[in-house]
Amino acid sequence: MIDSYYRQAYQKVCVEPILPFFNRHSPQTLTLSSCLLGLMICPLVIFNFPWIAFLALLLSGFLDTLDGSLARYLNLVTSKGAALDIVCDRIVELAVIIGLFFVDANVRALPSLVMLGSILLCITTFLVVGIFVENPSMKSFFYSPGLIERGEAFIFFSIMILFPSTFMVAAYLFSALTLFTAIFRLWEFMKR
């Protein structure tokens, strides 16, 4: 929801003004940088560097928004770039969840699996709906909004990283909202 409602304002204030400074970089370089930063979150969480992990998550998310914007700015939008972006997003989410899991593997196993399962179902509905719905936006594919999008996921991950005692509640709430998003997206598609 954050992405759907506030993306334009965020783009205007935080992204568009700095795009000229990145015109010598390829969008794929930013995508891969975002992914590498995201991978660093796993060991940072495991070895109890929550604030550094949080900053890596923020920077990874920022680079993730910057890569697509740079591709559009430089008129370098490609299906390969869009595919790389989607895959790297899932790699970052996986790295965060693995890091959170290993903080206390015995206690966190089930909620971590439930989070992964809910993300799997949500991204599946996102991609399937994107295949069959015409794309009216400037993005590379149809963007089906939901209750939980990348912004909300990062908020939940941040809470779980910075406040470990909230992990169980936050993990199950995140999973429930993500599953709701998947079910609602599929239901909306089936009504078309």
Backbone bond lengths (Angstrom), bond angles and torsions (degrees), N, CA, C in turn:
res aa  C-N    CA-C-N  psi(-1)  N-CA   C-N-CA  omega(-1)  CA-C   N-CA-C  phi
1 M - - - 1.447 - - 1.524 111.05 -
2 I 1.332 116.53 -40.24 1.463 119.30 178.92 1.522 109.40 -59.03
3 D 1.332 115.85 -45.87 1.462 120.12 -179.18 1.527 111.07 -60.41
4 S 1.317 116.69 -42.96 1.461 120.67 -177.17 1.519 112.43 -68.12
5 Y 1.323 117.03 -40.06 1.461 120.14 -173.26 1.523 114.62 -91.42
6 Y 1.325 118.00 -30.18 1.458 120.00 -172.76 1.514 113.78 -116.67
7 R 1.326 117.59 2.93 1.461 120.52 -176.79 1.517 111.75 -61.33
8 Q 1.336 117.96 -43.12 1.464 120.72 -178.43 1.526 111.31 -60.66
9 A 1.325 117.22 -46.37 1.462 120.58 179.99 1.530 110.67 -64.81
10 Y 1.324 116.19 -43.49 1.464 121.22 177.90 1.529 110.37 -59.82
11 Q 1.329 116.06 -44.41 1.464 120.89 179.31 1.530 110.57 -58.97
12 K 1.345 115.71 -46.88 1.468 120.33 -177.06 1.520 112.73 -64.69
13 V 1.329 116.30 -40.12 1.465 120.29 -173.83 1.524 112.46 -87.09
14 C 1.329 117.19 -43.78 1.470 120.60 -169.35 1.530 114.92 -103.07
15 V 1.321 117.86 -25.66 1.462 119.49 -171.58 1.532 112.19 -108.07
16 E 1.305 117.32 -55.31 1.464 120.21 -174.24 1.533 114.08 -56.91
17 P 1.345 119.59 -39.75 1.467 118.67 179.85 1.527 114.71 -62.79
18 I 1.331 118.02 -24.71 1.461 118.96 -176.60 1.533 113.46 -101.75
19 L 1.320 117.96 -4.33 1.464 120.48 -178.99 1.534 113.11 -55.76
20 P 1.348 119.42 -40.35 1.472 118.24 179.37 1.537 113.44 -59.71
21 F 1.307 117.92 -26.78 1.470 120.93 179.83 1.526 112.31 -73.60
22 F 1.318 116.56 -15.54 1.462 121.01 -177.90 1.528 112.41 -108.02
23 N 1.338 117.60 10.28 1.463 119.02 -173.54 1.524 113.74 -67.98
24 R 1.317 118.64 -8.82 1.475 120.87 175.75 1.527 111.87 -95.83
25 H 1.315 116.28 -1.41 1.461 120.93 179.09 1.523 109.33 -101.51
26 S 1.302 115.68 150.09 1.460 117.84 174.64 1.529 108.24 -87.24
27 P 1.326 117.28 147.41 1.468 119.74 176.85 1.532 111.97 -56.97
28 Q 1.342 116.85 -35.64 1.465 120.15 -179.79 1.531 111.42 -64.78
29 T 1.341 117.46 -32.79 1.461 120.70 176.60 1.529 109.71 -62.78
30 L 1.327 116.75 -41.35 1.456 120.09 178.19 1.529 110.81 -67.44
31 T 1.329 116.41 -39.68 1.473 120.39 178.31 1.523 110.19 -60.59
32 L 1.329 116.41 -47.72 1.464 120.35 -179.19 1.530 111.47 -67.96
33 S 1.325 117.66 -35.24 1.471 120.86 176.02 1.527 110.62 -63.99
34 S 1.330 115.30 -41.94 1.464 120.38 176.39 1.523 110.41 -59.90
35 C 1.315 115.89 -42.41 1.463 121.16 -179.50 1.536 111.19 -65.83
36 L 1.316 117.15 -44.40 1.472 120.66 179.64 1.527 111.23 -63.28
37 L 1.318 116.39 -42.36 1.471 119.64 176.04 1.523 110.46 -61.50
38 G 1.321 116.03 -41.21 1.462 120.63 178.30 1.517 111.89 -62.59
39 L 1.317 117.39 -39.43 1.467 121.13 178.15 1.534 111.37 -63.97
40 M 1.323 116.34 -32.08 1.471 120.43 179.32 1.530 112.22 -66.68
41 I 1.324 116.79 -21.85 1.463 120.36 -178.56 1.523 110.84 -61.90
42 C 1.313 117.14 -37.92 1.461 121.53 -177.54 1.533 112.04 -55.25
43 P 1.335 119.76 -59.49 1.461 118.31 179.23 1.531 113.64 -65.95
44 L 1.325 116.34 -30.72 1.466 118.57 178.47 1.526 111.40 -63.70
45 V 1.319 116.80 -40.29 1.465 120.59 177.76 1.527 109.94 -69.87
46 I 1.322 116.74 -46.23 1.463 121.12 -178.14 1.532 111.34 -58.82
47 F 1.333 116.38 -43.28 1.468 120.28 -176.79 1.524 113.23 -93.08
48 N 1.347 115.34 18.76 1.462 123.03 169.26 1.532 114.21 63.56
49 F 1.315 114.92 52.19 1.460 121.90 170.13 1.529 107.86 -119.31
50 P 1.345 116.49 65.87 1.467 119.47 -171.12 1.524 114.22 -61.89
51 W 1.313 118.34 -38.64 1.460 118.79 -177.10 1.519 111.76 -71.60
52 I 1.317 117.13 -36.07 1.461 119.60 176.05 1.532 109.54 -68.75
53 A 1.340 116.33 -39.60 1.466 120.49 176.38 1.531 110.21 -61.01
54 F 1.311 116.86 -42.41 1.463 122.15 178.45 1.528 110.59 -61.34
55 L 1.331 116.62 -45.30 1.470 120.12 178.77 1.528 111.23 -64.52
56 A 1.338 116.90 -38.81 1.473 120.54 176.60 1.530 110.07 -62.98
57 L 1.331 116.79 -39.46 1.463 121.26 177.99 1.527 110.42 -63.75
58 L 1.320 116.99 -44.97 1.471 120.53 179.08 1.523 111.15 -61.86
59 L 1.323 116.52 -46.62 1.462 120.15 -178.52 1.525 111.07 -67.23
60 S 1.317 116.79 -39.01 1.459 120.90 176.11 1.526 110.28 -60.29
61 G 1.325 116.77 -45.61 1.460 121.13 178.48 1.516 112.51 -63.70
62 F 1.334 116.43 -39.12 1.462 119.94 179.06 1.529 110.48 -65.08
63 L 1.326 116.66 -46.17 1.462 119.61 178.23 1.525 111.37 -62.89
64 D 1.331 116.28 -31.95 1.457 120.70 177.88 1.529 110.95 -65.78
65 T 1.319 118.17 -35.31 1.465 119.58 176.44 1.527 110.90 -78.04
66 L 1.318 115.76 -30.29 1.456 120.14 -177.22 1.524 112.39 -72.36
67 D 1.331 118.02 -34.51 1.468 119.89 -174.67 1.528 112.66 -62.32
68 G 1.312 117.22 -47.93 1.462 119.96 179.24 1.519 112.52 -66.48
69 S 1.323 115.26 -38.46 1.468 119.71 178.21 1.523 110.47 -64.33
70 L 1.333 116.05 -40.53 1.463 119.71 178.34 1.528 110.55 -65.94
71 A 1.322 116.83 -39.61 1.467 119.92 178.29 1.530 110.50 -60.71
72 R 1.329 116.97 -43.17 1.466 119.98 178.65 1.536 110.49 -68.44
73 Y 1.328 117.16 -40.20 1.469 122.61 -179.73 1.533 111.27 -62.02
74 L 1.331 116.11 -40.73 1.466 120.96 -178.82 1.526 112.76 -91.21
75 N 1.338 116.00 2.56 1.466 122.33 -177.18 1.536 110.99 56.36
76 L 1.346 114.82 45.84 1.462 121.62 -179.73 1.522 111.82 -119.81
77 V 1.325 116.66 28.30 1.464 120.51 -179.51 1.525 109.20 -68.53
78 T 1.335 115.75 127.39 1.465 120.70 177.96 1.520 109.61 -136.63
79 S 1.307 115.50 157.36 1.462 119.60 175.68 1.527 110.09 -66.92
80 K 1.331 117.64 -32.20 1.472 120.86 177.41 1.527 110.85 -64.90
81 G 1.315 115.92 -41.08 1.459 119.96 178.02 1.516 111.76 -64.91
82 A 1.332 116.47 -41.90 1.467 120.60 178.28 1.522 110.47 -63.63
83 A 1.336 116.91 -42.04 1.467 120.86 179.52 1.527 110.28 -64.64
84 L 1.331 116.98 -44.21 1.462 120.68 178.75 1.524 110.63 -60.52
85 D 1.326 116.62 -40.50 1.462 121.54 179.74 1.531 110.89 -61.87
86 I 1.319 117.38 -46.30 1.466 121.28 -179.02 1.527 110.72 -63.76
87 V 1.331 116.72 -43.63 1.468 120.57 179.72 1.525 110.58 -64.73
88 C 1.320 116.86 -44.29 1.475 120.11 179.89 1.526 111.39 -64.43
89 D 1.313 118.01 -35.76 1.468 120.75 175.95 1.526 110.60 -58.91
90 R 1.334 116.57 -44.04 1.470 119.92 179.87 1.524 111.09 -68.43
91 I 1.329 117.81 -34.93 1.465 120.96 177.79 1.519 110.04 -62.53
92 V 1.326 116.81 -43.19 1.472 120.75 179.05 1.526 109.95 -63.30
93 E 1.323 117.43 -46.00 1.470 120.24 179.02 1.522 110.95 -60.38
94 L 1.320 116.74 -42.64 1.461 120.95 178.23 1.524 111.03 -62.39
95 A 1.326 117.29 -43.83 1.463 121.02 179.83 1.528 111.37 -61.14
96 V 1.324 116.28 -42.64 1.467 120.12 179.07 1.529 110.30 -62.70
97 I 1.323 116.57 -46.92 1.469 120.00 -177.25 1.533 111.09 -67.03
98 I 1.319 117.95 -38.49 1.474 119.48 176.40 1.524 110.04 -63.21
99 G 1.315 117.32 -42.49 1.464 120.45 176.73 1.516 111.71 -60.13
100 L 1.321 116.90 -46.17 1.470 121.20 178.79 1.522 111.00 -63.12
101 F 1.321 117.22 -39.68 1.458 122.36 178.33 1.524 111.24 -59.79
102 F 1.325 117.52 -47.35 1.464 120.75 -174.33 1.528 114.34 -74.68
103 V 1.323 117.38 -5.62 1.465 119.10 173.46 1.528 109.46 -62.37
104 D 1.317 116.41 -40.01 1.465 122.74 176.60 1.524 107.71 -155.77
105 A 1.339 115.06 79.24 1.461 121.77 -170.60 1.526 113.55 -56.57
106 N 1.319 118.28 -38.11 1.469 120.38 -177.84 1.520 112.04 -65.16
107 V 1.296 116.72 -39.73 1.463 121.23 -177.16 1.535 111.33 -85.39
108 R 1.322 116.95 -32.97 1.461 121.00 -171.35 1.532 114.27 -96.40
109 A 1.317 118.50 3.71 1.463 120.65 -175.64 1.531 112.10 -61.26
110 L 1.321 116.81 -55.62 1.465 119.70 -176.04 1.529 112.45 -63.28
111 P 1.334 119.77 -49.63 1.469 117.49 179.70 1.533 112.70 -62.41
112 S 1.329 117.40 -32.02 1.468 119.84 177.64 1.523 110.94 -66.84
113 L 1.337 116.61 -42.88 1.464 120.09 176.85 1.524 111.54 -64.40
114 V 1.306 116.42 -39.14 1.471 120.18 179.11 1.533 109.87 -64.79
115 M 1.333 116.88 -40.76 1.470 119.31 176.88 1.522 110.66 -61.68
116 L 1.333 116.89 -46.54 1.463 120.15 179.57 1.526 111.48 -61.01
117 G 1.329 116.36 -42.09 1.461 120.15 178.74 1.509 112.33 -63.91
118 S 1.317 116.85 -41.25 1.466 119.43 -179.80 1.524 110.82 -67.14
119 I 1.326 117.02 -37.76 1.468 120.11 176.92 1.523 110.32 -65.94
120 L 1.327 116.89 -41.54 1.461 121.02 178.82 1.532 110.91 -58.54
121 L 1.324 116.98 -47.23 1.461 119.97 179.18 1.526 111.97 -66.75
122 C 1.324 116.16 -38.65 1.463 119.72 -178.29 1.530 111.02 -67.17
123 I 1.322 116.95 -45.67 1.467 118.68 -179.40 1.525 110.52 -68.62
124 T 1.327 116.86 -31.49 1.463 119.56 177.08 1.524 110.34 -63.60
125 T 1.327 117.34 -46.50 1.472 119.13 178.63 1.521 110.57 -65.60
126 F 1.321 117.05 -37.56 1.461 121.81 179.00 1.527 110.62 -59.48
127 L 1.330 116.01 -48.21 1.459 120.18 -177.60 1.524 112.12 -71.75
128 V 1.323 117.16 -41.07 1.466 120.27 -179.58 1.525 110.62 -64.23
129 V 1.311 117.35 -44.88 1.461 120.29 177.68 1.527 109.52 -63.62
130 G 1.328 116.59 -40.11 1.462 120.54 178.77 1.519 113.74 -61.19
131 I 1.323 117.09 -30.01 1.466 121.38 178.85 1.526 110.86 -68.68
132 F 1.322 116.62 -39.45 1.465 120.61 -169.42 1.527 114.99 -100.52
133 V 1.317 118.29 -4.29 1.460 120.58 -179.61 1.527 108.83 -110.14
134 E 1.320 115.77 133.64 1.456 120.62 179.31 1.528 109.75 -62.88
135 N 1.316 116.69 140.44 1.457 122.59 -176.34 1.528 110.92 -92.08
136 P 1.340 117.66 108.60 1.467 119.59 179.34 1.539 112.94 -90.76
137 S 1.344 117.88 -2.81 1.470 120.85 -173.34 1.519 111.43 -99.98
138 M 1.332 115.05 179.30 1.460 119.98 178.22 1.527 111.63 -86.55
139 K 1.334 117.72 -1.68 1.464 120.63 177.33 1.526 109.86 -74.23
140 S 1.328 115.24 165.83 1.465 120.68 -176.25 1.523 112.94 -70.76
141 F 1.313 117.01 -19.60 1.458 121.34 -177.12 1.519 108.39 -147.93
142 F 1.322 116.63 164.64 1.459 120.62 178.51 1.520 109.55 -64.76
143 Y 1.312 115.24 125.96 1.462 121.42 -178.31 1.522 108.00 -101.55
144 S 1.318 115.59 105.89 1.453 121.35 -179.47 1.527 109.17 -89.54
145 P 1.324 118.19 109.62 1.458 119.91 -177.07 1.525 112.40 -68.50
146 G 1.316 115.35 160.18 1.454 120.13 -179.96 1.513 111.43 -152.74
147 L 1.303 115.15 173.60 1.460 121.23 178.58 1.527 110.62 -64.03
148 I 1.333 116.10 -41.90 1.463 121.31 175.65 1.521 107.54 -110.59
149 E 1.316 114.84 118.44 1.454 122.03 175.24 1.524 106.61 -123.13
150 R 1.295 117.42 -169.58 1.474 121.54 -175.81 1.533 111.50 -59.01
151 G 1.314 118.02 -41.71 1.467 120.90 -179.43 1.520 112.47 -61.34
152 E 1.317 116.41 -46.52 1.469 120.30 179.13 1.524 110.96 -66.18
153 A 1.339 116.51 -39.00 1.465 119.57 177.97 1.528 110.24 -60.07
154 F 1.323 116.56 -42.69 1.467 119.49 -179.77 1.529 111.29 -67.42
155 I 1.315 117.27 -33.07 1.475 119.56 175.85 1.521 109.51 -65.13
156 F 1.327 117.30 -46.90 1.467 120.21 178.13 1.528 110.94 -61.82
157 F 1.331 117.79 -44.94 1.464 120.41 179.19 1.528 110.54 -61.39
158 S 1.327 116.74 -40.48 1.466 120.54 178.91 1.518 111.13 -61.79
159 I 1.322 116.61 -44.09 1.470 120.58 178.50 1.521 110.24 -61.44
160 M 1.333 116.95 -44.86 1.464 120.06 -179.24 1.524 112.06 -66.54
161 I 1.325 117.51 -33.27 1.459 121.60 179.07 1.528 110.94 -73.65
162 L 1.319 116.40 -47.36 1.473 120.81 -173.29 1.523 113.18 -81.82
163 F 1.313 117.44 -26.74 1.464 121.70 -177.46 1.531 109.53 -127.97
164 P 1.336 116.90 75.64 1.474 121.00 -173.60 1.525 114.59 -55.19
165 S 1.318 117.21 -27.98 1.468 118.84 -179.03 1.524 111.96 -67.60
166 T 1.321 118.08 -17.24 1.466 121.95 179.46 1.519 112.34 -90.95
167 F 1.330 117.37 1.55 1.461 120.68 -170.89 1.527 113.02 -53.10
168 M 1.325 118.04 -52.51 1.467 120.64 -174.15 1.526 111.38 -59.28
169 V 1.305 117.03 -50.99 1.467 120.98 -178.71 1.526 109.99 -63.45
170 A 1.327 116.47 -46.86 1.461 120.55 -177.96 1.533 111.23 -64.37
171 A 1.329 116.90 -40.79 1.470 120.59 -179.04 1.526 111.03 -64.13
172 Y 1.318 116.98 -45.81 1.470 119.16 -179.27 1.529 112.24 -71.43
173 L 1.325 116.96 -36.07 1.465 119.52 176.63 1.531 110.44 -65.91
174 F 1.327 116.14 -44.74 1.459 120.74 176.32 1.533 110.28 -57.04
175 S 1.321 116.32 -46.92 1.469 121.01 -178.95 1.519 111.51 -62.22
176 A 1.319 117.15 -43.87 1.464 120.71 -179.75 1.523 111.01 -63.32
177 L 1.319 117.05 -44.54 1.464 120.59 179.70 1.528 111.44 -67.77
178 T 1.322 116.77 -35.63 1.463 120.69 178.01 1.523 110.43 -68.30
179 L 1.327 116.97 -42.14 1.474 120.31 176.04 1.521 111.08 -63.88
180 F 1.316 117.02 -41.21 1.461 120.67 176.68 1.528 110.24 -58.74
181 T 1.340 116.14 -43.51 1.461 120.93 178.59 1.524 110.45 -58.97
182 A 1.338 116.88 -45.73 1.464 121.05 -179.83 1.525 111.29 -61.98
183 I 1.315 116.77 -46.47 1.464 121.46 -178.50 1.529 110.48 -65.96
184 F 1.322 116.94 -44.01 1.460 120.90 -179.81 1.528 111.07 -64.36
185 R 1.333 117.31 -41.77 1.467 121.20 179.18 1.533 110.30 -61.31
186 L 1.314 116.51 -44.83 1.464 120.51 179.52 1.528 110.83 -65.63
187 W 1.330 116.93 -41.56 1.462 121.92 178.78 1.529 110.39 -61.32
188 E 1.336 116.39 -45.27 1.474 120.64 178.77 1.525 110.67 -61.24
189 F 1.314 115.79 -40.67 1.470 120.07 179.12 1.522 111.04 -64.45
190 M 1.321 116.37 -43.74 1.464 120.68 -177.69 1.531 111.55 -65.91
191 K 1.325 117.99 -25.40 1.466 121.19 178.01 1.519 112.59 -74.23
192 R 1.324 118.45 -17.94 1.485 121.73 -176.81 1.508 111.82 -63.66
